[in-house]
Every structure is written in structure tokens, then in C-alpha cells.
Amino acid sequence: MANAYTALSGGTAATNGGLGGGAYSSNDNVGTFTPSNGAGLVQKAYDRLVEFALRSQPLLRSVADKRPARQAMPGSSVVFQIYNDLAKATTALSEQVDPDSVAIGSPSAVTVTLNEYGNAVLTTRKLQLFSLADVDPAIANIVAFNMADSIDELVQTELRGGSNVIFATGGATTPAATNQIAAEDTITAADIRKAIAKLRAGKAVPRKGSLYWCAIHPEVSHDLRAETGSGAWRLPHEYQSNAEIWSGEIGTFEGAYFIESPRMYNATDGASSARAFRTLLAGQQALAEAVAEEPHVVIGNVTDKLMRLRPIGWYGVLGWKRYREEALYRIESSSSINAA
């Protein structure tokens, strides 16, 4: 019997006669088998469900609520026009004098230039055969999110280039430019009030009832909700409706409804490389969008000789332009919890 164990393990019955290299015991006629001496049979186990990276929900394209209504023809750009009103006529008419006519002013034009956008990946037959997880649905999901994520970034780039900007007043002095924003220049309720007042003074039409839209970074929202004192966000929520405190949401405040998103633009372009955040407030028709081909997922043709390479991507032809500048304001601030 010892010789049989020796043949299995390649060792002697006394020292290495057990299955897997363990010692053989003549008393119980068994060999000791442990993971250490059977290492070749013990392998890592993998979960076949591969999770996706953490993502923020795309939200900014929804601001583009102005689109062509009666486009004349296809083209590389689309021109929107806005009539200009006549000057007020406040002089009393003379009974026997025919008043002079006045010319209608030329419409203002806003041009949206269309561009091609897209991205593509290439999967291989070998990957499909060797992968422990089903890669095709995952790749389709990744490509589709890349499409929505990229489009949202393009929209934000256009929105944050607006001419109406308010610099945060939370510091000792108020900056006059982005490169003057210091770590102490956090957002305040007064900044929100000022932006809403400017929107209303500019005759911007609210987006939801009497409320304007506001997109804010969570690290900026923290400072707005932490502000204390008369006129701040926190005081009425502590003594009246405190549901937003428990949920950690701003809700509606000072004429705006708030949406928090980590995708709101920020960069270290403040004073001494301080981080500057952009908070956007908008009414209706702040942004125009023109689309020649709606972005969509494309399954490419398999054209290689052995049919091993399979392309998948997304493609679209569209563009954006700020339509009514008076319906868009931007607040630039730092954050007390991420100033660098």
C-alpha cells in the first residue's frame, strides 16, 4: 500500500506518501492533504459580475429647450432669429398731424454650428471567447454612457461661457475675476438672491412655475446649507420645514429649484491655484440646440478578412449656442471642503 501512495505523490511513505504531498500514516491508512502541499489544485475564484464605475447622471442637455421649429433646409449651421421691439411711444399725438412711421428693427441672429461627434471601440473574437464575463452588454453600456457623458460636457462648456457672472461674497473681499477667487470665497444665500433678481430683472421666463433652474456642485451646496444667520438657507429650515435638513437637499430656495451634481465644472484656476466652482442658474430659452442626426449607438460592420474585429461606437451631428444671455447666470465660488 505504501508503494501506491508513493506513486501518487512521488515521495516516500514515511515523509511524503499522502495524496498531495502530505505524510502517510500507517495507523489510519490515510494521507494528509492540505492547501499548502496541494497548491496546484487551489485557485482564485472570480465573480463573473463585473461592476461599472461610479457615474453621475447627465443632466445639462435638458437646459437646451430652444430648437428649430420650421427649419428651411439642411445645412452646416442653423440661424435662429429674435425680433426686436419698438421703442416706447410716449409722446402725445397732435390731432391734425399724421405721425411719422418708424422702421422695424432687424432681428437679432443666433447661429448654432453643427459638428460631428462620436467615439468607437473595437472588440475581438478572442476577447469574446476568453472573457470570464459576458462583455458585449457591458461594452454597449459603456459606449452608451460615454455618449451621454460627452454630450453633457459639450453642453456645459457652452453654458459656462456665458457673459453674466457673479462672484461669491463669502470671503472678506469679493473677487472681480476667476483668477482672484480664494479659498475663503464661498457661496452665500445673497449670491443666489442676486442671480435670481438679475434673471427676473432681465425678463427671463422661469423654467418651472415661478422657479428658475439651478445646477450646483455638492461641495458648493455644502457651504450654502451650512451658512447661518438671518437670510441664510438654514434658519427657516431649522424652525419651519426641516425635511431638507434630514435629507441633505437644498430643495427650492430664493426662487430657484436646485439640482446637485458632481459633474458641475470646477478647476484650479483661482488665486494661487485655488479651486473655483461654477454654479449655473437659467430660465427658459437660455440655450439653443440644433440636431442634424441625433446621437445614437452604432454597430459597425465586420470587415476584416477573418471576421474577428467587431466595432461599436456612437455618432451624432449637432450643436449648441447660448440663445438668450439674459436667461443665464453663473456664480463662481470656492468650497470650504475642497479649496485646492
Secondary structure by P-SEA (a helix, b strand, c coil): caaaaaaaccccccccccccccbbbccccbbbbccccccccbbbbbccccccccccccccccccccccccccccccbbbbbbbbbcccccbbbbccbbbbbbbbccbbbbbbbbbbbbccccccaaaaaccccccaaaaaaaaaaaaaaaaaaaaaaaaaccccccccccccccccccccccccccccaaaaaaaaaaaaaaccccccccbbbbbbcaaaaaaaaacccccccccccccccccccccccccccccbbbbbbcccccccccccccbbbbbbbbccccbbbbbcccbbbbbcccccccccbbbbbbbbbccccccccccbbbbbbccccccc
